């Protein structure tokens, strides 16, 4: 288990946490009350589930393979599967992003046209879109920082996209610390609520653009949609 790809076995909880987050998104999309999806309501969840299934199988295979790998050929196959996993994960995250932004656009359009439905359903759908936004950007942060999970533990801190508090501590115990999916989820949540960095700072242009996009979507959802729903209820 000393090979560089063995980290996928040691940090298995991060990979399965990300897969569980996608399942939550699929459930949220099915629970949208108003008609805010492109095509049938089941289309987006079906596409995401079709991508999630082989992605999960490949993840499980690599985790088992790391326990049995003994030579270069085995590790090479694991490395290729890890590249496939990251590409499939990026495609799936992109699909979720497009569908969620589309739902927000349709919701704002209905608001402007005065056909947004009851205030309570609007509040629920706005919260649904906001939570999905947090999850999808947690996935973006996790899949892009330092090249994503395939290069986890291989890229030096100097090339990181985000500066976490643990990375600033001089202790030897934190020298080899690596952020997990929960750390990126917390980053996405705080950025969506504060509309700015809190304890974690973006270091690269890519990270800054991602945080700007998330904050903009969150601000639009909260300031325009939720505020309008409160007016309807009042």
Protein Blocks (a to p, Z undefined) as FASTA:
>chain_A
ZZfklmmmmmmmmmmmmmmmmmmmmmmmmmpmbdcbehjfklmmmmmmmmmmmmmmmmmm
mmmmmmmgcbfklmmmmmmmmmmmmmmmmmmmmmmmmmmmmmmmmmmmmmmnopnbpfkl
mmmmmmmmmmmmmmmmmmmmmmmggnijklgokacfklpfbdcfklmpcbfklmmgccdf
klmmmmmmmmmmnopafkbccfbfklmmmmmmmmmmmmmmmmmmmmmmmmmmZZ
